[in-house]
Amino acid sequence: MFKKILLATDGSDHALRAAIKASDIAKLTSDAKITVVYVIDGTQSKSDVLSTEDKEALYEKRQRKLRPTEEMLQEVGVLYEVKVLKGEPGPEIVHFANQEQYDLVVIGSRGLNALQEMVLGSVSHKVAKRVECPVMIVK
């Protein structure tokens, strides 16, 4: 089954639903482990740094996004770790997942409409196209 699960999160409600599914899958295998990956977008990071003088406050803001996921995983008793990456979310998740050879990637869907998705693409679809393992997109 799936022992090495990558859960991509951005702190959204969609990502929390993905975390619930990932934990359900992890509970099926006694030695499964979830790696929660949060990508700090380079453009957003620059903006955050320029608008926030207090680096501690910026760190806390990012931790607040991860807290609901971590609390849920702790509550259900799933083994997990958190990795923070920097860069463009789609390519960073793909690179990390392929490099570390995960069994499954679980990611939330942000629910873009058809036009937005065609023009912009979505992180979840970029990941699904390029990751070398099964991908579960949770709506």
N, C-alpha and C positions, 0 to 999 in steps of 0.2 A: 504494500500500500504506500501511501505518501508519508515518508518520515521526515523529510527536509522541506518545509513549507515556507515560502517567502510571501509575506503579507505587505503589500504596498499601501501606505496610508498618507493622507493629507489632513487628517483631523476632521473630515466632513462626516455627515450622517451616512453617506454612501460607504465611506471607508469603514465606519463602525459596523455596518451590516456585513461588509466583507470580513471583518474580524470575527464576527459571530460564526459565519460559515467556516472560516479557517479553523476556528477552535473546535467546531463540530467534527471536522475532518481529522484534526490532530487527535481528538479523544478516541478515534477508532483504532489507533496504533499506540501501544504503550510507550514506545520510545520516540515518538514524534516530537519535533521541535519546530517552533515558528520563529522566523526572523522577521521582526517588524522593521520595515525600512521606510524612512522619512527622508525625502529629498528636498533640500533647501535650494530653490531656484536661484541661480546667480543674479538675475535681474531683480527679483524680489529682495534678495539678500542685500544688494547695494542700496536699494530704496529704504529698507528697514534700518540699515546702519546710518544712512544719512538723516533719517527722520527721528532716530532715537539716540540720545546721548548716552544712556545707561545700558551698557552691554549686559548687565545682570537682568534688566527688565526684558531685553530682547530674548535672552536665553529662557527666561520664565514663560514668555509668550509662546515660544516653540514647544516647551514642555507641556503647557496646557493643552495643546493640540493632541499630544500623545497620551495624556493622562487617562481619558475614558477607555481607550483601547487597552492600556496596561492594566487598569483596574478590572476590566472585564476578563482578561486572560488570567489574572491572578485569582479572581473569584471562581473561575471554572477549573483552576488547577492545571493549566497547560504550561509546559515548559516553553519559555520564550526568551529572546534577547532583542535589543533594539540597536539598529545601525542608522546613523545619520550620514547621508551622502550630500554632496554639493554638485550642482549642475542642472542641466535640463532634465526634468523628471523622467520622461519616456526613455531616452537613451541611457540614462544612469541606471534605471531599474533593469533594463534589458542587459546592459553590460554586467551588472552585479549578478543577476540571476544566471546568466550563461557562464560567467567566470566561476561561480561557486557551485554550479551544477545542482540546482534545486530540483526536487521531484515535482513541485507544483507551485505556481504563482497564483495568488488570490488578490484581486484588485476590484475596487468599487467602480461603478460607472457613474459619471457625473450627469448623464442624461441630456447631452447636447441634442438639439433638434437636428434634422437631416441636413439642413443647409450649413449650420455651424460645424457639424462633423465633417461634411464634404470639404469645406474651406479650410478649417483649422486642424481637423483630425482630433482625436481624443487620446489622452495618455493611455487609457485602457486598450484601445484598438492598436495603438503603436506597439504596446507591449505584446499583445496577443500575436501580432504579425511576426515579431522578431525574436521572441524568446524560444529557446530550444526545448522546452518542456510544456506539459499541459498548462493552460491558463483558464482560471475561472473568473469570469466577470460577473460581479454581483450587482443587481439593480436595486 
